[in-house]
Amino acid sequence: MVQAADAPTKLSQVAYQRFKEALFSRQIPIGATVSQGELADLLQVQTGALREAMQLLEREGFLAVLPRSGIRIVKPDMSHLKDCFQMRRVLEAEAVRRYAERAGQEDLASWRERHEAIIELARSGTLESALIEQSSAVDGAFHRHMIDSLRNPLIATAHAHMMEQIGVIRLDNMYMLSALAVAQTMHEHLAVIEGLENQDPEAAVAAMDAHLARAMHRAMGL
């Protein structure tokens, strides 16, 4: 009986994850309206599991169920993007301050090395797709490392959800990284690292705030 009770939840989790994967791989267009059957076929899940997953996805702001009209994939606007970045700036400022209390020079040296390696790749003319893949991994890991320094699972969960929202907005705006944007991002991170290396938390916080302000403009296509 326990297995039977657990099965729908597990299936709905599969539907939930497949929706996210399809959304971020652009198989599901932002702003599109689809039927429940069409979405179930695309995700290759049962409609019952999909209905359960949709309840959570709707609460998280990824879709809206329209009575007798289907399912609309939410298309976030610039106001929502600004709200997300405002929240990032608040959370990550505190994260940098907390990280500064325990960051070791060896850890910082490792982060500097990883960022400088990406900058060198950008200068060397590495295939842009490979450069973007590697830089995105370093970028995401760096920000998560800062957030994890807070040791607060509620903040970590909220931050992860917010980053997904920003990711959806970038999809809608055909956000594309370039070698120049990659190098700029890595240099902005290095300014944060420099403040930490100098044991100057406020300089590190100011550098992070400036980085996130520029990141928002890049996400807006400015």
Buried (B, 14 or more C-beta within 10 A) or exposed (E): EEEEEEEBEEBBBBBBEBBBEBBBEEEBEBEBBBEBEBBBEBBEBBBEBBBBBBEBBBEBBBBBBEEEEBBBBBBBEEEBBEBBBEBBBEBBBBBBBBBBEEBEEEBBEEBBEBBBBBBEBBEEEBEBEEBBEBBBEBBEEBBBBBBBBBEBEEBBEBBEEBBBBBBBBBBBBEBEBEBEBBBBBBEBBBBBBBBBBEEBBEBBBBBBBBBBEBBBEBBBEE
